Amino acid sequence: MNECFELPVHYKGEELLLPAELQAWGYSYRIRVSVNDQVITFEPDEECNYRALTDDTGKIPDIELIRSVANSIHSAFNEAEG
């Protein structure tokens, strides 16, 4: 079951609300986030950090924005767990 939500992201002194979707993925999950008209997929790794995967569009996303999105996901899921 997929669940859509808006992810608040702090980036360069602004708070952005990015459309996101939580997807069940095997025994885990992934989160797809729309960033500047590009969908970035975030998956948790073995150490509970998030790796970002892009489709092969040739567009290079802003690395600092991707880090900010990953930090927001990490914060949101840590707050939810405990």
Secondary structure, DSSP 8 states (H G I E B T S, - for coil): --EEEEEEEEETTEEEEEEEEEEEETTEEEEEEEETTEEEEEEE-TTS-EEEEE-SSS----HHHHHHHHHHHHHHHHHHH-
